[in-house]
Amino acid sequence: QVQLVESGGGLVQAGGSLRLSCAASGGTFSNYAMGWFRQAPGKEREFVAAINWSGVRRDYVDSVKGRFTISRDNAKNTVYLQMNSLKPEDTAIYYCAAGRLSMASYDYWGQGTQVTVSS
């Protein structure tokens, strides 16, 4: 059983930056693809970014390309989401997830961290 704990959320003005972290425990971190998802009020959860076990493959939703960067440190069992040029529409609860088989399906989820971008 993998446990995931997100941190780094907060309130930031439009154009600002935040870095989210997700610390994993209870499994072999390097065996898992990792992803970030978000859910805004009244909306369904959506995919944001994913990274494969080695960090070589990365994928992003179009709306964050060029602004967000996903990375991982397998020695620290942590995945990061660097978010730059934040917009009010990025406001959401951000969740990290771990997938055993691929970047397309996820087995474990964190509790989420709130990101609020003011205009």
ChimeraX attribute file (.defattr): number of C-alpha atoms within 10 A of each C-alpha:
attribute: neighborCount
match mode: 1-to-1
recipient: residues
	/A:1	8
	/A:2	16
	/A:3	16
	/A:4	23
	/A:5	18
	/A:6	23
	/A:7	17
	/A:8	14
	/A:9	18
	/A:10	14
	/A:11	14
	/A:12	18
	/A:13	14
	/A:14	17
	/A:15	14
	/A:16	14
	/A:17	18
	/A:18	18
	/A:19	16
	/A:20	22
	/A:21	22
	/A:22	25
	/A:23	18
	/A:24	22
	/A:25	14
	/A:26	9
	/A:27	12
	/A:28	11
	/A:29	23
	/A:30	18
	/A:31	16
	/A:32	23
	/A:33	26
	/A:34	33
	/A:35	30
	/A:36	25
	/A:37	19
	/A:38	22
	/A:39	19
	/A:40	17
	/A:41	9
	/A:42	6
	/A:43	9
	/A:44	9
	/A:45	15
	/A:46	14
	/A:47	17
	/A:48	23
	/A:49	24
	/A:50	29
	/A:51	24
	/A:52	22
	/A:53	23
	/A:54	15
	/A:55	17
	/A:56	8
	/A:57	11
	/A:58	18
	/A:59	16
	/A:60	18
	/A:61	13
	/A:62	9
	/A:63	11
	/A:64	17
	/A:65	12
	/A:66	11
	/A:67	12
	/A:68	20
	/A:69	19
	/A:70	23
	/A:71	21
	/A:72	22
	/A:73	15
	/A:74	17
	/A:75	8
	/A:76	11
	/A:77	16
	/A:78	20
	/A:79	28
	/A:80	22
	/A:81	23
	/A:82	14
	/A:83	20
	/A:84	17
	/A:85	15
	/A:86	23
	/A:87	19
	/A:88	15
	/A:89	13
	/A:90	20
	/A:91	20
	/A:92	21
	/A:93	18
	/A:94	26
	/A:95	26
	/A:96	30
	/A:97	28
	/A:98	29
	/A:99	20
	/A:100	17
	/A:101	14
	/A:102	16
	/A:103	21
	/A:104	12
	/A:105	14
	/A:106	17
	/A:107	12
	/A:108	15
	/A:109	20
	/A:110	19
	/A:111	14
	/A:112	22
	/A:113	21
	/A:114	19
	/A:115	22
	/A:116	21
	/A:117	20
	/A:118	16
	/A:119	11
